Amino acid sequence: MNTPRIVTMAQAIAEGIAQEMTRDSAVFVMGEDVGSYGGIFGATGGLLDKFGPERIMDTPISETAFIGAATGAAAAGMRPIVELMFVDFFGVCMDQIYNHLAKNTYMSGGAVKLPVVLTTAIGGGYSDAAQHSQCLYGTFAHMPGIKVVVPSNAYDAKGLMITAIRDDNPVMFMYHKGIMGLPWMAYLEGSSNAVPEDAYTIPFGQAKVMQEGSDLTIVSISQMVQKAMLAAHELQGQSIHAEVLDLRTLVPLDTQAILKSVRKTGRLLIADEDYLGFGLSGEIAALIAENLDTIVLKAPVMRLAVPNVPIPYSRPLEQFVIPQVHSIVQAAQALTVGKMAQTPT
């Protein structure tokens, strides 16, 4: 029996890109330090040696220029993958992302296809302070015209990356630094898992039940899925059976999977590393509120997310504002107090 091949998320992403570059000569990569450095979070490791500098292109520190160049290249028939090093840097190139990349297919009546994969690193937990630690996927999900993909593990990351590259629409592919498997950074090991060597795709808009449960649903995405799984294991020892749902993509959002799970459990906890205000957690809570004619809730919806403050540099303060495993456990306990007494007859 063959031993499963365990790879990190960074390795899985790079492998998916390499396979698509081999399959399709129109695919190329550009961004800061994507060449010999392999991307500062490893997403393009080894690609320069395989494909050379004409297809793996290091750029100057000018995000507006290279994201604009990627948009133009896509309009001309290429399939660029362009890396914005940190999602926090979107402010300097937002016009290119929102007013050109996200809108030009619509504004051309579908005549212009923009198959751009915009990759970027998200998340905190390692004391990189307010300008390098945000998630912000809710910000981009709020904007029509761009798909938003946020994997939680290596297997999903490779399949979703290949799907993203083949998509004729712009895709925001966001990877959390804390689950990339970097040797210089503490990370959650559940994100490194068995990944087939052959190419495969994972459809957008299909959430995944990571663990079956009957007492409550925990909906999450990215690194928070790994925290939710650890919390669910701890809760199991307390006879609380949590169902963990990994959204995998925000745009499109698998609303039916969320509704199905909450109808089953009657309780919902949303665990999120993005900001609490006007974000993912509020959108999912609204989805449940709009479908209360088909759902029997046994407790109010509960949201865990980053309060509306910049991410602190101080490690104790950072750990306080970002939901942790223990805070997911405590929230689940609060939701399920007296669960048997509350169960409808």
C-alpha positions as CSV (number, residue, x, y, z in Angstrom):
1,M,0.0,0.0,0.0
2,N,1.4,3.4,-1.0
3,T,2.0,5.9,1.7
4,P,0.0,9.1,1.0
5,R,2.1,12.0,-0.2
6,I,1.8,14.8,2.4
7,V,2.7,18.3,1.2
8,T,2.4,21.8,2.5
9,M,0.0,24.3,1.1
10,A,2.8,26.3,-0.4
11,Q,4.1,23.3,-2.2
12,A,0.6,22.3,-3.4
13,I,-0.1,25.8,-4.8
14,A,3.3,25.9,-6.7
15,E,2.7,22.4,-8.0
16,G,-0.8,23.3,-9.3
17,I,0.7,26.4,-11.1
18,A,3.5,24.4,-12.6
19,Q,1.1,21.8,-14.0
20,E,-1.0,24.5,-15.6
21,M,2.0,26.3,-17.0
22,T,3.1,23.0,-18.6
23,R,-0.4,22.4,-20.0
24,D,-1.0,25.9,-21.3
25,S,1.7,28.2,-22.7
26,A,-0.5,31.3,-22.1
27,V,-0.1,30.9,-18.3
28,F,2.7,33.0,-16.7
29,V,3.5,34.5,-13.3
30,M,4.5,38.0,-12.3
31,G,5.0,39.8,-9.0
32,E,7.5,40.8,-6.4
33,D,10.1,38.2,-5.4
34,V,8.2,35.4,-7.3
35,G,11.3,34.3,-9.1
36,S,14.5,33.0,-7.4
37,Y,13.0,33.7,-4.0
38,G,9.9,31.6,-4.9
39,G,7.5,34.1,-3.3
40,I,8.1,35.2,0.3
41,F,5.4,32.6,1.3
42,G,6.5,29.9,-1.0
43,A,3.6,30.0,-3.5
44,T,5.9,30.1,-6.6
45,G,8.8,28.0,-5.2
46,G,10.9,26.2,-7.9
47,L,9.0,27.7,-10.8
48,L,11.8,29.9,-12.1
49,D,14.1,26.9,-12.6
50,K,11.4,25.1,-14.5
51,F,10.0,27.9,-16.7
52,G,12.7,30.6,-16.9
53,P,12.4,34.4,-16.4
54,E,10.2,35.0,-19.4
55,R,7.3,33.2,-17.7
56,I,8.2,33.8,-14.1
57,M,8.8,37.5,-13.9
58,D,10.0,39.5,-10.9
59,T,8.6,43.0,-11.0
60,P,9.5,46.3,-9.4
61,I,7.6,47.4,-6.3
62,S,4.8,49.0,-8.3
63,E,1.6,47.0,-7.7
64,T,-0.5,49.4,-9.9
65,A,1.8,48.7,-12.8
66,F,2.0,45.0,-12.7
67,I,-1.6,44.3,-11.8
68,G,-2.6,46.7,-14.7
69,A,-0.1,44.8,-16.9
70,A,-1.8,41.5,-15.9
71,T,-5.2,42.9,-16.8
72,G,-4.0,44.0,-20.2
73,A,-2.2,40.7,-20.9
74,A,-5.4,38.8,-20.0
75,A,-7.5,41.0,-22.4
76,A,-4.9,40.1,-25.1
77,G,-5.4,36.4,-24.6
78,M,-2.9,35.4,-21.9
79,R,-3.7,33.8,-18.5
80,P,-1.6,35.7,-16.0
81,I,-1.1,34.8,-12.3
82,V,-0.1,38.0,-10.5
83,E,0.9,38.1,-6.8
84,L,0.1,41.0,-4.5
85,M,2.5,40.2,-1.7
86,F,0.2,41.1,1.2
87,V,-3.5,41.8,0.8
88,D,-3.0,44.8,3.0
89,F,-1.2,46.5,0.1
90,F,-4.4,46.5,-2.1
91,G,-4.8,50.2,-1.3
92,V,-2.1,51.3,-3.7
93,C,-3.6,49.4,-6.6
94,M,-7.3,49.3,-5.9
95,D,-8.2,51.2,-9.1
96,Q,-6.7,48.4,-11.2
97,I,-8.4,45.7,-9.2
98,Y,-11.9,47.2,-8.7
99,N,-12.4,49.6,-11.6
100,H,-10.6,47.5,-14.3
101,L,-10.0,43.9,-13.5
102,A,-13.4,43.4,-11.8
103,K,-15.6,45.5,-14.1
104,N,-14.2,45.4,-17.6
105,T,-15.9,42.1,-18.7
106,Y,-19.2,43.5,-17.6
107,M,-18.6,46.9,-19.2
108,S,-17.6,45.3,-22.5
109,G,-20.8,43.3,-22.6
110,G,-18.8,40.1,-22.2
111,A,-16.5,40.8,-25.2
112,V,-13.4,41.1,-23.0
113,K,-12.4,38.1,-21.0
114,L,-10.0,38.7,-18.0
115,P,-8.7,35.3,-16.8
116,V,-6.4,36.7,-14.1
117,V,-5.6,34.9,-10.9
118,L,-4.6,37.5,-8.3
119,T,-2.9,35.7,-5.5
120,T,-2.2,37.3,-2.1
121,A,-1.3,36.5,1.4
122,I,-3.7,37.1,4.3
123,G,-3.9,36.8,8.1
124,G,-2.1,37.5,11.3
125,G,-1.0,35.6,14.4
126,Y,2.7,36.3,14.1
127,S,3.1,39.9,15.2
128,D,3.4,41.6,11.9
129,A,1.1,44.4,13.0
130,A,-1.7,46.4,11.4
131,Q,-0.4,46.8,7.8
132,H,0.6,43.1,7.3
133,S,-2.0,41.0,9.2
134,Q,-5.4,41.5,7.8
135,C,-7.6,39.0,6.0
136,L,-10.0,41.4,4.0
137,Y,-11.7,38.6,2.0
138,G,-15.0,40.2,2.9
139,T,-13.8,43.4,1.3
140,F,-13.3,41.7,-2.1
141,A,-16.4,39.5,-1.8
142,H,-18.4,42.7,-1.4
143,M,-17.3,43.8,-4.9
144,P,-19.1,42.3,-7.9
145,G,-17.0,41.0,-10.8
146,I,-14.3,39.0,-9.0
147,K,-14.4,35.5,-7.6
148,V,-12.9,35.0,-4.1
149,V,-11.2,31.7,-3.2
150,V,-9.7,31.0,0.3
151,P,-8.5,27.5,0.9
152,S,-7.8,25.9,4.3
153,N,-5.5,23.0,3.3
154,A,-3.0,21.8,0.7
155,Y,-5.4,19.4,-1.1
156,D,-8.0,22.2,-1.6
157,A,-5.4,24.7,-2.5
158,K,-4.1,22.8,-5.5
159,G,-7.5,21.9,-6.9
160,L,-8.8,25.4,-6.4
161,M,-5.7,26.9,-7.9
162,I,-6.1,24.8,-11.1
163,T,-9.8,25.7,-11.3
164,A,-8.9,29.4,-10.9
165,I,-6.3,29.4,-13.6
166,R,-8.8,27.8,-16.1
167,D,-11.5,30.2,-15.2
168,D,-12.2,32.9,-17.8
169,N,-13.0,35.4,-15.0
170,P,-10.8,37.2,-12.5
171,V,-10.2,35.2,-9.4
172,M,-8.8,36.4,-6.1
173,F,-6.9,33.5,-4.6
174,M,-6.1,34.2,-0.9
175,Y,-3.8,32.0,1.2
176,H,-3.2,32.4,4.9
177,K,0.4,32.7,5.9
178,G,-0.2,30.6,9.0
179,I,-1.2,27.4,7.0
180,M,1.4,27.6,4.2
181,G,3.8,25.2,6.0
182,L,6.7,27.7,6.1
183,P,9.7,26.4,8.1
184,W,10.4,29.8,9.6
185,M,6.8,30.4,10.8
186,A,4.6,28.5,13.3
187,Y,1.6,27.0,11.5
188,L,-1.3,24.7,12.0
189,E,-0.2,21.3,10.8
190,G,-3.7,20.1,9.7
191,S,-3.3,22.3,6.6
192,S,-0.5,20.0,5.2
193,N,-2.3,16.9,3.9
194,A,-2.3,14.2,1.2
195,V,-2.2,15.7,-2.3
196,P,-2.3,13.7,-5.5
197,E,0.6,14.3,-7.9
198,D,-1.8,14.4,-10.9
199,A,-3.7,17.6,-11.8
200,Y,-7.3,17.9,-10.5
201,T,-9.9,20.6,-10.1
202,I,-12.3,21.5,-7.2
203,P,-15.4,23.4,-8.4
204,F,-16.0,26.8,-7.0
205,G,-19.1,27.3,-4.8
206,Q,-18.9,23.9,-3.1
207,A,-18.4,24.0,0.7
208,K,-17.0,20.9,2.4
209,V,-18.2,19.3,5.6
210,M,-14.9,18.7,7.4
211,Q,-16.6,16.9,10.3
212,E,-20.2,15.7,10.8
213,G,-22.0,16.8,13.9
214,S,-25.5,17.2,15.3
215,D,-25.3,19.8,18.1
216,L,-24.1,22.9,16.3
217,T,-22.6,24.1,13.0
218,I,-19.3,25.9,12.9
219,V,-18.9,27.8,9.6
220,S,-15.5,29.0,8.8
221,I,-12.8,29.5,6.1
222,S,-9.0,29.5,5.7
223,Q,-6.9,29.1,8.8
224,M,-9.9,29.4,11.1
225,V,-11.1,26.0,9.7
226,Q,-8.1,24.4,11.3
227,K,-8.8,26.1,14.6
228,A,-12.4,25.0,14.3
229,M,-11.3,21.4,13.8
230,L,-9.2,21.5,16.9
231,A,-12.0,23.0,18.8
232,A,-14.5,20.4,17.6
233,H,-12.1,17.6,18.8
234,E,-12.0,19.2,22.2
235,L,-15.8,19.6,22.3
236,Q,-16.2,15.9,21.4
237,G,-14.7,15.1,24.7
238,Q,-17.5,17.1,26.3
239,S,-20.2,15.3,24.4
240,I,-20.8,18.3,22.1
241,H,-20.8,17.2,18.5
242,A,-19.9,20.1,16.2
243,E,-20.3,20.0,12.5
244,V,-17.5,22.0,10.8
245,L,-18.2,23.5,7.4
246,D,-15.3,24.9,5.3
247,L,-16.7,27.4,2.8
248,R,-13.6,27.2,0.6
249,T,-14.9,30.0,-1.7
250,L,-16.8,33.2,-0.7
251,V,-17.7,34.1,-4.3
252,P,-19.5,32.0,-5.2
253,L,-20.9,31.2,-1.8
254,D,-22.4,27.8,-1.1
255,T,-25.5,29.0,0.6
256,Q,-27.3,25.7,0.4
257,A,-24.6,23.9,2.3
258,I,-24.9,26.4,5.1
259,L,-28.6,26.2,5.3
260,K,-28.6,22.4,5.1
261,S,-26.2,22.2,8.1
262,V,-28.0,24.7,10.2
263,R,-31.3,23.0,9.5
264,K,-29.7,19.8,10.8
265,T,-28.1,21.2,14.0
266,G,-30.3,24.2,14.9
267,R,-27.3,26.2,16.1
268,L,-24.8,28.3,14.2
269,L,-21.4,29.6,15.2
270,I,-19.4,31.6,12.6
271,A,-15.7,31.7,13.3
272,D,-13.9,34.3,11.2
273,E,-10.5,36.1,11.1
274,D,-11.8,39.0,9.1
275,Y,-13.4,42.0,10.7
276,L,-16.7,41.6,12.5
277,G,-18.3,44.7,11.0
278,F,-20.0,44.5,7.6
279,G,-18.2,41.2,6.7
280,L,-18.5,37.5,6.1
281,S,-20.0,36.7,9.6
282,G,-22.8,39.3,9.1
283,E,-23.6,38.0,5.6
284,I,-24.0,34.4,6.8
285,A,-26.1,35.5,9.8
286,A,-28.3,37.5,7.4
287,L,-28.7,34.3,5.2
288,I,-30.0,32.4,8.2
289,A,-32.3,35.3,9.2
290,E,-33.8,35.4,5.7
291,N,-34.5,31.6,5.8
292,L,-36.1,31.3,9.3
293,D,-39.2,30.0,7.7
294,T,-37.3,26.7,7.0
295,I,-35.0,26.6,10.0
296,V,-35.7,26.0,13.7
297,L,-33.0,27.7,15.7
298,K,-32.4,26.4,19.2
299,A,-30.2,29.4,20.1
300,P,-29.3,32.8,18.5
301,V,-26.6,32.9,15.8
302,M,-23.2,33.6,17.4
303,R,-20.3,35.4,15.6
304,L,-16.6,35.3,16.4
305,A,-14.5,37.7,14.4
306,V,-11.9,40.4,14.8
307,P,-13.4,43.5,16.5
308,N,-13.2,46.7,14.4
309,V,-9.7,47.6,15.5
310,P,-6.4,47.5,13.6
311,I,-4.5,44.2,14.2
312,P,-2.1,44.9,17.2
313,Y,1.6,44.3,17.0
314,S,1.7,43.2,20.7
315,R,1.4,39.4,20.7
316,P,-1.0,39.3,23.7
317,L,-3.2,41.9,22.2
318,E,-3.1,40.2,18.7
319,Q,-4.0,36.9,20.3
320,F,-6.9,38.6,22.1
321,V,-8.5,40.1,19.0
322,I,-8.1,37.1,16.6
323,P,-10.4,34.2,17.6
324,Q,-8.5,31.3,19.0
325,V,-9.3,27.6,19.6
326,H,-10.3,28.2,23.2
327,S,-12.7,31.1,22.2
328,I,-14.4,28.8,19.6
329,V,-14.8,26.1,22.4
330,Q,-16.2,28.7,24.8
331,A,-18.7,30.0,22.2
332,A,-19.8,26.5,21.3
333,Q,-20.3,25.7,25.0
334,A,-22.4,28.8,25.4
335,L,-24.5,27.9,22.4
336,T,-25.2,24.4,23.6
337,V,-26.0,25.0,27.3
338,G,-29.0,23.0,28.1
339,K,-29.2,21.6,24.6
340,M,-31.3,18.6,25.5
341,A,-33.9,20.8,27.3
342,Q,-34.0,23.1,24.3
343,T,-34.5,20.4,21.7
344,P,-38.1,20.8,20.2
345,T,-40.4,17.8,20.7
